[in-house]
């Protein structure tokens, strides 16, 4: 499930770091106790997903979050992020919820994070390979 969501949701945003993973790699990643996966539905339709990873000292990272391509542009990204943030805080012992983003992300992603209480911690340039 995680692999398929990663491929479908991540394709428009150039998620490539895990594309070469084997079935075993995916199993080891997705079956860890500290990782949870939530599937977003609208009626009978699966519209997206998010993964939360519990880390040390009460940190919870939103590892991946996104909508399937057919559901982008329908105003669902904000509610999906709100659900992810709420789920993270409801895990028990959560002290901080955080997320990485980049300029390859959806044009509204950063604004979406900021509207839901996230603050920019650090920015850094990344060199692109040709």
RATAPE-V934986 format. One record per pair of residues at least 24 apart in sequence whose ideal C-beta (glycine too) atoms are under 6 Angstrom apart, sorted by sequence separation. I is the first residue (numbers start at 1). J is the second residue. D is the distance in whole Angstrom. If there is no record, write none. Layout:
I;J;D / I;J;D
This chain:
47;71;4 / 2;30;4 / 60;88;4 / 47;76;6 / 81;112;5 / 85;116;6 / 48;80;6 / 50;84;4 / 60;94;5 / 78;112;6 / 2;37;6 / 58;93;5 / 77;112;6 / 81;116;6 / 52;88;5 / 58;94;5 / 58;95;3 / 59;96;5 / 60;97;5 / 61;98;6 / 62;99;4 / 40;80;5 / 5;49;5 / 9;66;4 / 8;68;6 / 14;104;5 / 13;104;5 / 13;105;6
